[in-house]
Amino acid sequence: MNASRDDTTPGTTHGSWGAGHPHLIVSQDGTHRIFNLESDNVRIGSAVDSELRLADIDPLHAQIVHDAHDEYVLIPHGAMDLSHAPMYIEAVDAEGAILRTGARFTMGGWMFVYARDEFADHGRPYGGREGGEGTHQSRQPERPDYTGSHPTGP
């Protein structure tokens, strides 16, 4: 599922489906661990059937869905602090936040940071902007057609 890239030249941010080692850095009380996003639907909560099971949060507090556009979308079900307000995302038919490398959110006493290698993060291409937000950014080609690379449905 996760491909790696052997060169470091900045390019587009359209890697193959699921590429770029998408993961969460999960922290509490000064301890950290990595949780790899290997499933297309990761439930975060205290329930026994949660893929990411954590104490002191709701049984189903949130989920991360790997959508048909190769985006990882955080869907809140309980109280949390997000860097921006969730919006309706048609691909997952729910209110959610598309995650980009460095996105942070908290639930209870837990802090999460999302990370994905730049070549696959679908964010800013070619190493980002030089000189700040007002500078020109080269356009990248259209996103690949991921049809057939993912299961049907969110």
Sequence and secondary structure as in RCSB ss.txt:
>XXXX:A:sequence
MNASRDDTTPGTTHGSWGAGHPHLIVSQDGTHRIFNLESDNVRIGSAVDSELRLADIDPLHAQIVHDAHDEYVLI
PHGAMDLSHAPMYIEAVDAEGAILRTGARFTMGGWMFVYARDEFADHGRPYGGREGGEGTHQSRQPERPDYTGSH
PTGP
>XXXX:A:secstr
     S      S  STT S  EEEEEETTEEEEEE  SSEEEEESSTT SEE TTS TT EEEEE TTS EEEE
ESS  EESS  EEEGGGTEEEEE  TT EEEETTEEEEEE  GGGSSSSSTTS SSSTTS           TTSS
 S  
